[in-house]
């Protein structure tokens, strides 16, 4: 755990070095430990990983363990102005009313899922939220932390390159599947032993992307 913390401390100090990299590569159990280590520091994190490797589930599990609220916001479903809210007139002045889904109290994780599937204008709308923990007049409560996740372009899904100003605001972690971690989870959740044995025999099939075929 101390080795993980030391590596992550270095990454916080040199956040900009990830502008051309997906970040520190971790298996699920190490990512789980890293999230526990960094959430208390309110460090904005971005988790990279292939489809289906468990990015969202691990963040949700950490929130549950810490008794934190878990607010899952799908960035791909937002327009650039949605995070700011709507204007209204109050005492002869215009003020912005933030969207109801943004937290105003308590502690929790604001999870911006599928961030790299959102158009760059929507991603740009997150600049201030990620770095300054605010959106106009709205302030993210002190005991909330911003975590985002997305798939790399190699997944061949809907993907928009993350603008460098946003990329430099995050500490980047990359999640990779790990057979031993998966087997421990499978035993705990009572996955059929035949499936566990098969994947022990054919570990390369734990997470294999199907090749794209023309229709």
N, C-alpha and C positions, 0 to 999 in steps of 0.2 A: 504493500500500500504506500509506503514511504517513497519507493521508486516511482510509482505512478504520480504521486503528488509532486515530486521533484521535476518530472518531465512536464507535467501540466503547468507548473509555475513558470517554467522556461517558456512554454508556449504562450502564456498570458503576456509575458513581457515582450515577446517577439511576434505579436499577433499578425503583423503585416507580412511575415515570412511565408504565410500560407496563401499569398495571392496567386501562386501558380501550383498549388498542391492541395490535395484533399485532406491533408492533415495526418494526425497520429493514427496509425492502424491499430485496432483493438478487436479482440474477440468479445462476445457478449458479456462474459463475467467481468472482464476488465472495464468495459464501458459502464457497466452497472456501478462498479467501485468509483470510477472517475466522476460519474454524475453525483454520487454522494459527496465526493470531495469538493466539487466545484459549485454546487448549487448554493451552499451557504455563502460563497463569495460573490454571488450575483453576477457571475461571468456569463456573458451571452455565448451560447454554444451552437454550432451547426454540426449535425451528424450526417455524414454521407454514407451511402450504402445501397446495394442492389435491392431490387424489389423483393419484398417478402423475407428479409433477413431479421426483422424484429425491431426496427428502430423505434417505431411508435410504442410497441408493447413494452420495451425496456423503460422508456421514459415514463409511461403510465404506471409501471410497477414501482419505480422509484418514488413517484408522487404518492402512491398508495402507502408505501412503507413509511414515508415521512409524514403521513397524514396531511398532505398538501392537496389543495384543489388542483384539478387537472383540466385546463381549458384548451381544447383541441380546435384550433382555427385553421381551416383549409385555405391557404393563401390563394390557391388556384381559383377559388370561388369568389374572390374579392375583386372589385374594381379599385383603381388607385385611390379614389376619394372615399371608399367605404370605411377605412380606418379612421379618417379624420371626423366623419359624421356629417351632420347637416347644420347649416346656419339658421339662426333665429334672431329676431329683434327683441332686445331686453333693455329697457330704459334708454331708448334712442341709440343703442349701439348694437352692432352685430356680434353675436357670440356663437361658438360652435358647440353643438350637442353631440358628445361622443356616442358611438354605438353602444347598445345595452350589453353586448357580449364582453366588453372590456371590463376587467375587474376594478372595483373601487375600494376593497377592503380585504382583510384576511391575508393568507399566504398561499402561494401556489406556483404552478408552472404554466406560463403562457406558451403554448406549443404551436409554432407556425409550421404546420406540416405541408409537404409537397411544395416547399418554397421555390424550388428550381423549376417547377412546372408552371409557375405564375409568370405572366409577361413582365418584362423588365420595368415597366412603369409601375406595376403593382409592387415589385420588389423595392423599387426606389421609395415607395411610400412607407417602407419599413425602416428607412435610414435612421430617423430620429428616435423611433421606438426602441430600436436595438441599442444604439449608442447612448442616447440621453435619457432613455426610459420615459419618454413623454411624446405626445402628439398634440401640437398646439398648446391649448390650455390644459389638456388632460395629462395627468401624471400617473404612471404605473406605481401601485403601492410598494413600499419599501421591501416587503417580504415576498414579492413576486420576482421570478426570474424568467428571462426569455430564452427558450430553446427552439431551434428550428431543425428541420430535416429535409432531405431531398435526395433524389437519385441522380447519379452522374449521367452524362450524355451517352456513355457506352451502353446504357440500358435501352436506348432507342425508343424511349417513351416521349411524351411531351416534355420538352426541355428548353429552357432559356438560360443562357450563360448568366451567372451571377455577376452583377456589376462590381468592379473592383472596390469602390467605396463601401459597398455593403459587405463584400467578402472580408475586407480588412477590419470590420467591426466585430467579427466572430473569432472565437477559438474553434478550430476545425478538428473533428474526430471522424475517423472512418471505421465503420463496423464491417467486419468480415465474419462469415459463418465459421463455426468451429465444431468439429464432430464431438469432442469430449463434452463441451458445454451442452450441445444438443442432446446427447445421450443422458446426461444428468437431468436435464429438463424432462426428457421423455419418460424416464423412470418415475420421476416425481409426479407426473401427470398421467401415469398409467397408460402410456402408449403401448400397443401390443408388442410383446418381446420379439416376435418374428420380424417386425419392421426395424427394430433396433439392431437385431442380428444381421439383417440384410445390409443395412447401411454401414455396419462395422466391416462387412465383407466388401462392399462397394462404396467407400467413403466419397468418391468423386461424384456420386449421385445425390449427396446431401443438398447441394444447391447448384443446379446446372441449368443455365438459360437455354431455352429452346431456340434454335436458329430461326431467323425470320424467313418465311417462305412466301413467294409471290402468290397472289390469289388469282 
